[in-house]
Amino acid sequence: MKLEKIDHVVISVKDLSKTIDFYTNILGMKLEKFYSSLNNNQIRYAVSFGSQKINIHEEQKPFKPNALNPCLGSMDICFISKNKIKD
């Protein structure tokens, strides 16, 4: 399989506002807000720098699609590939 790049990573956090404060005010990342069409148009948050993006999920409120058992401090990674993954 040929992977092209990392699309984004997702972190599961306890305190959304403290997390956003850290990544934007301490690290200088840009805050992005968008709506999830898979989750009743709930607002979602991400932070970015350059072409790198981190989606932020609250521990008890993951957005679909999500890891099977997301927990505080966990992270998942999403790749871009032209190849299909076999089931």
N, C-alpha and C positions, 0 to 999 in steps of 0.2 A: 504494500500500500504506500502510495506517495502522499505524504502530508505536505500541504503548501505553507500553512502558517497557523499560529494560534489566533483564534478569533477573539476570545475574551476568557477571563476567569471569573468565577463567582465565589464570593465569600459569604459565609453565614455569620451574622453578628447579633449580639444581645441588644445593643443600644444604637439605633439607627442615627440619631442626631449626633452622638459623640463620634461615631465612625465617620460621618460626613464632615464634621468639624476637623478631625485629624487629617483626613486625606486632602481636604481643600485648603484649610488655613495653615496647617503645619507643613504638608508636603507640596502644596501649591497646585494640586490637580484641579481639573475643571469638573464641576457637577453637571450631570445630565439627568433630566427628568423625562420619562416617556411613559406611555400607557400600554398595558399588556392586553392584547386582543384575546389571549387565551384565559385571562383571569378577570373577566367582567370589567375590562378597562380600568383596573386598579393602577394607580401611579406606581412607577418603578424608579429606582435610582441607580446611577452608575457614576463612577469617577473615571477620568481619562487624562492621559498625557501623551502627546504625539498620537501615534496610531494604537496605543495600548489602552485597554478598557477593562475595568473591574466592575461587574454587576454586584450590587449589594442586596442580599436577602436577609430579612430579620429571621432569627432562629426559628420562631414558632409560626412564621408566615411565608413559607417558600412559594415561589411562583412556578407555574408549570412552563416548560418541563423542568424537573428538578431531580436531584440525586434521590436515591431510594430512601435513605435515612439521613437527611441533612441534620447536622448538629453544630452547636456553637464552636466556632473556630475552624470548621471544616472549609474546604475549598474544592471546587471542581473546575475543570479546564475544558474548553470547547475548541476543537480544531476545525480547520477548513481543509477539505480534501476533495479531489475530483473522483476518487474511487468510491464505490458503494461498499458499505460494511455488510458482510454476510450475517444473516440471523443465526 
